[in-house]
Amino acid sequence: MIVTPLAPDAPVRRVRHQARDAVALMTFSAVTSVGFATAFLLLAHLGR
């Protein structure tokens, strides 16, 4: 893996920013998973 150094004037990402991004990603993933599961359940129910 290649690690490129940050530019000297680049803002430093703090742990709280990374935590907020992680929570946003987990929320998006959960909502997407529940949405697909609901859609497939509805399709299975209508396919009977």
Contacts in CASP RR format, 6 or more apart in sequence:
PFRMAT RR
TARGET T0000
AUTHOR 0000-0000-0000
METHOD contacts of the structure
MODEL  1
MIVTPLAPDAPVRRVRHQARDAVALMTFSAVTSVGFATAFLLLAHLGR
END
